[in-house]
Amino acid sequence: MTGAIRWLLPHPFLTLLLAGVWVLLQNQVSAGMVVFGLILGVIIPRITAVWWPDRPHGIRFGRMMIYILIVLWDIIVANIQVAWIVLTRPNDKLRPAWVVIPLDLRQPEAISILAGTITLTPGTVSADLSNEGHSLLVHALDTDDPDAERDRIKDRYERRLKEIFL
């Protein structure tokens, strides 16, 4: 029975996410919209499952929620810091830097989340991923110490992503 359920719902979290997004896009909650959202949530992952052969099999949901809260907090703080830099510091006083982040992560989904996190946080942008996926090139708007920036990203984000993805 487990094999049949796994075949029908290859990505259960994605099924719920798609159903929720469908209901939100309709701007009304009704039984018909929820059912149709669930139908889409079952069909779309089933059709696209062939393109996800190495999907992560174990994700720690609780740790993912903590990670999301940390990232949201960091986005708020970084917005304030970047606004302060833009308003108070002339361009010739900025200390931009390119930072290479060696990656311990190997799952493409985890690397994508890390790159997205870095880009979502104002003041840093993920610019490139090495061909073999072992390092990430990041541009920092203003930093005194690129090595400290690298260590902060590895400790604050990559370490947590390693705990989330089994």
Disulfide bonds with the S-S distance in Angstrom:
none
